[in-house]
């Protein structure tokens, strides 16, 4: 697999609009629909409130990501930020945790798409669907960044139409049915009979899942026409997804009040859609598959760019991971590598843990890696924009510190299974680094940036 190596640069082709669409697709406009039932149950019917609180929490980290991407417009994302600001060893740890996060996302998307497609078309085996979706994700990404951006735009329109149909159906359903009490329309946000602070915190820890993936925008900063677009794109994506998610769960709880039990908590939102308008039951189920195609494609793209950044820096084999395909200027080797890992994971995890448990196992490992990288980026933003800045403003102190604390609390409360598997992953990473540096006797990684990725001044 030939290509250029060394100081290779990715092609700058993405506008602010492309970045926002990419972020929205990776996170998915339908993100809260997949876990709405559990969210409503944990939050005692306050799903809308937990989504709003989670948006505030993730905005703090989104700001740190956007500011660091503006300062270091390279493909390494948090790996580069932490390595340059805190130290190469910590940059490697952050990058290795991000690899776990980014590799697990395509895996769980392949698993979900394959399982749902097998349910719709039981005559085709699960493993056939797994191969199909892996080839689809990889094929779109090896066509180049603009092809992926165009595909994302098509997905955004399609999902937007279905979400709009749900809002219309939900509005008509609520208008045509009696609802008791003057507080009916405010209960999804606050119901004094069921409000519980511990329940809200528990729900918020789950609601954060609706935003995971926003950091993927920063991995495309080297391909943005204007690297300064990464900050507004990251923040606007979080706000857009947050407001859309609030409206979705709010409408759902008006159609299906929290006092009523769901037939199946895992498919609660589909049941809500079917109550609002029966044909939406199947339509929404298909849409969730489409949403996972967009998310899986986007996260494979982000994983490939992350591996390319680490390969170019020497953290992983440079000749393979640091190579670019000559014509399209894309890290084709990395794209295909992620595709192989996604296929293997999609086949192995369900086999060893069961279909549903396999998905949960991948999601738990994803959270472990994501939250470590979030903490790392907040710490890097604190060092750069406060400790090393000439003008030490309160905003530059509070935002990254609060973002770090929120992520630490969420990480600390992960399941024991996620801790064990995450610890194993980190041990493997440290062992690989020790082998590569011959017992840490030489530099772990180089963080040399491309010529057009020179960091901005400290007073940003």
N, C-alpha and C positions, 0 to 999 in steps of 0.2 A: 504494500500500500504506500505508494510514493507520495511525496509532498515536500514542501519546504519546511525547514526547522530553524530553530534559533530565534532571531528577532522578528519572526513572522508576525504580521498584523492581520486582523480580521477586517472584513469589508464593512465600511460605514454606510449603511443603507436604511436604517430605521428612523422614522420620524417620531415626534412625540405621540402622535395618534397610534402608530404601530406599537410603541412601548406600552401604552395604556391598554390597547386591545390584547396584547400578549399577557399582561398582568391579569386582566379580567378573565381571560380564558384559562390561564393556569390555575387561578384560584377557583374559577367557575361561578357564573351567575346563579347556579343552582346549588352551590355548596351547602347551605344549611338544610336543604331538603333531604339530604341523605341521612342526617342524624336528628331531624326535627323531633321525632317521638321521644328519644332519650333526653334531648335538651329540655323539652316541655316537662318531662317527668322530674328531672333533676332540679330544675328551677321552680318547681311547684306552679307551673303555668305562666312563668314570667320569661318566656323565650325571647321576647322582643327586648326586654331590659338587659338580659345577659349579652345579647348581640351588641347592643350599644356600648356597654361597659367594655366588652372585648375590643371594640373598635378603638376606644380611647387608649387601651393598653397597647395595641399593635401599632397605633399611629406613632407612639414614642419611638419604637424600634424602627418604623418605616422612615422617620425623619433622620435617624442615625444612618441608616443604609443610604438614603438619598444624598446626604451631605458627604459621606465618605466616597460614594461613587463619583460625585462631582470633583472631589479632591484627587481621586485615583481612578481615572476612566479606563480601567483595564478589565480583562475578562475574568480575573481571579475572584472578584467579589470579596466576601468577608475574609477569605484566605489571604488576600493581598493586604486588606486594610489592617488586620491584626498583625500580620507579619512585619509590615513597614512601621507601624506605630508602637507596638509593644515588644515584638521580638520574633525572629524566624521560627523558633520552637513553638511558641504559642500560635503563630500563623499556621504552622503545620497541623497542630491539634484542631484548630478551627476548621481548616480545610478538610481534614479527615472526618470530622463530625458532619460537615456539609456533604461529603461524598455519601455517607450513610443516608442522610436526609434525601438527597437528590436521586440516589439509586433506588430507594424504597418507593418513591412516588411513582415512577413508571411501572414498577412491579405490581403495586396494589391496583393501579389503573388497568393493567392487563388482566389481572385476576378478576376485577369487578366486571369489566366489559365482557370477558369470556364467560363468566358465570351467568350474567344476565342474558347474553346471546344464546347460551345453551338452554336456558329456560324458555326463551321465545322460539327457538328452533332446536328442539331436543334430538332431532335426527342427526345433528352434527355434534361430534364429541367436543368436550371442553378443550382438549389439547390442540385440536384443529383451530379452534377460535383463538387460543393463545398464540399460536404461530401466526395466524392472520393479523391479529392486532399488533403484534411485535413488528411484523414486516410493514404494516401500515405506518406506525409511528416512525420507524427508521427510514422508510422510503420518502416520507414527506420531508424529513430533516436533511437527508443527503442531497435534496434538490436545491438547497441553498436557503438562506435566511429570508429572502423576499417571498419564496414559495410558501414557507411556513407562515409568514405574516399574512399572505393572501388567504390561506386556509383558515387561519385564526379569525379573519374578518368574516368569512362565510359562516363559521361556527357561531360567532357572536350574534349575527343576524338571526340565524335559526333559533338559537336558544332564547334570544330576545322576544321572538314571536310567540314561543310557547309560554314564556313567563307572562307576557302581556295577556294571552288567552286565559291564563289562570287568574290574573287580577280581575279581568272582566267577569269571568264565571263566578269568582268569589264575591265580587261586589253585587252581582245580580242575586246570588243565593241569599246573602245577608239582607238585601233590600226586600226580598220576597218572603222572608220568614220573621216571625215574631221573636223578639229578644227582650228578656225581662231585666228590669233594673236600670237606673240611670247610669250606672258605672260599667255597662256592658262594653263600651268602646274603649275604656281605659284599663280594663282588667289585664290584658296581655302585658301592660307595663307595670301596673301596681294593683294588687288585690290584697287589701288589709287582712282578709281571712286566711290567706295562704302565704303571705310574705314572710320570708325567713332569710336572715343574712347568710347563715351557712349554706342554705340551698342556693342562694344567688351566686355565692363564690364557687360552689360546685358546678353550677350551670355555666358560669363564665369560663372556667377552665376548659370546658368542652367547647364553648362557643368560639374560642380562639381558633379552632380547626377551620372555621369558615374563612379565615384570612391567611392560612399557611400557603405559601407560594409567592407572596408579594416580593420577597427577597430575590426571586428569580429575575426580576427586572434589572437588578444591578449586574447580573452576569452578562447582560447585553450592552453594557456601557461602552465597550470598545467597538460595537457595531452601530451605535447611535450616531446619527448625523451631527447632533450637538450633545456632547456628554452632559451638559447642564440640564438636559431634559429629564435625566434619570430621577432627580429629586422630585419635581412636580408630578412625574408619571407615577412614582411609588406612592406618594401621599394621596394623589387623586384616585389611584386604583383602590387603596384602602377605604377611602371615603365612599367611593361609588359602590364597592362591594358591600360595605357596611350598611349604607342606606337601603340598598336593594334587598339585602338579607333581612333587615328589620321589617320592611314592608311585606316580604314573603311570609315570615313567621307570624307577623301581626294578622295578616289576612287569614292565614291558616287557623289561628286560634279563634278568630271570629266565626269561621265556618264550623270548626270542631272545638268547642270549649274544653278547657283543661279538666273540667269535672267529668267528662266522658272518657271512657277507656278506648284505646285503639285496638282493632282486631289483631294487628301485628305491629309492635312498636318499631321494628326495623323498617317497615314500609309505611309508616304513619302518614307521610306527606302524600304518597300516592293515594291512600284512602281518602285523605282530605280532598284531593283533586277530583276523585271519583264522586264524592258527595256533592261537590260544587257543580260538576257536569260529568256524567258517567263516561263519555268518550275520552276524557282527559286521563283516565286511569292508565290506559295503554299508551297514550301519547306521551305522558310524562315519563313512564317507564323507559320508553325508547329515547326520550330526550336526555335522561340521565346517562344512558350509554354514550350518546353523542358528546355530552359534557365531559365524560371521562376520556374520550378520544382526544378532545382538545387539551385537557389537562395533562394526559399522558404524553402527548406529542410535545407540549410546551416544556414539561419537566425533563424529558429526554434531551431536549435542546439545551436547557439550563445545565443539566449534568454534564453534557459534552463540553460546554464552554468552561465549566469549572475544572474538569479534568485537563482540558487544554491549558488553562492558566497554571495549574499545578505542574503539568508536564513541561511547559515552557520555563518554569522556575526551577525545574530539576528535582521537585519533591517526589515525582514518580518518573519512570523511564522516559527520557526526553525524546528519543528517536521515534517512539511510537505515539505517545500522547501529545508531544509538542509539535507534531507535523500538521501541515495544512494541505488540503487538496488544491492543486495548482490552479485549476480553472475557476472553481466556485469560491475559493478562499475560505473553505469551511473545514473544521476539524473532523474530517470523515472517519478517521480511525476511532476517535472518541465516540462519535455517534453510533458506529457499529458495535463498539465494545459495550456501550450502555444497552444496546438492543439485545445482545447476547445475554447479559446479566439479567435483564428484565424477563426474557424468556425462561431462563433457568429458574429464576425466583418464582415465576408464575406457575411453573410445573412442580417445583419442589415443595414450596411452603404449603399448598393445599394437601399435598400427598402426605406430609409428615404431621400436619396439625389439623387437618380437616378443612373443608372449604371456607366456612365462616371464620374459624379460628385463624386460618392462614392469613386472611385479610386483616384481622385484628392484630396479629403478630407483626405484620409489616407496618401497620399504622403506628403501633407503639414504638417501634424502632425509629420510624420517621420522626416522631416527636422528640425522642431523645437527642438525635443529631441536630434537629432544627433549633431547639432551645439553647443548646451549647453555642451554636453559631450566632444566634441572636445576642446572647450574653457577650460574646467576643466582640461583635460589632459595636455594641453599646459602650463597651470598655474602650475600644479604639477611638470612638467618637469623643469620649470623655478626655482621653489623653491628648488628642489632637486639638480639639476646639476649646478645651479649658486649661489643662495643665501646661500646654506648650503655647497657648495663645497669649498675645500681648495684652489684649483686653479680655479680662475674665468676667464675662457676664453671668448673671444668675441663670439665664435660659440655657447657656452652654454647660452649666453644671447640673441643673435639675433634670433636663430631658433625658440625657443618657443614663444618669444614675437611677431615675425612676424606671426607665425601660429595662435596665439590668435587673433591678429588684423584682419587677413583675415576672420577668422570664425565669429568674432563679426560683421564685415561689412555685411557678408552674412546673418547672423541671424537678424540683424537690418532691413534688407530690405525684410523680409518675408511678406507675405500677412497679412492683418488684420484678416482674418479668422483663419489663423494659429496661430496668436498671441492670439486670444480669446480662441480657443480650447486648446492651449498649456498652457495658464494661468489657465484655469479650471483644467487641469491635475495636474499642480504644486500645486494648492490649495488643491486638494484632497490628494496629497502626504504629504504636510505639516500637514494637519488635521489628517491623519493616524498616522504620527510620533508623533504628540501631544497626541493622544489617547494612543498609545503604551507606551509612556514614562510618562503618567499621567501628562501631562502639562509640559513636558521637565524637570521633577524633577529627572530623572535618565539618565544614558548614553543612547544615541540614538542607538548605534550599536558598536559591538566589531569587531576590525579588526585583531584579532589573525590569524596568518598565519599557514598553515600546516608545519610540521617539515622540509620538503624539500623545503620550499618556503621562506627561510630566505633572506632578501634583501641584495644586494651587498653593498660594501663600497661606500661612497659618491663620490669618485674620479673615476667615470665610464667613 
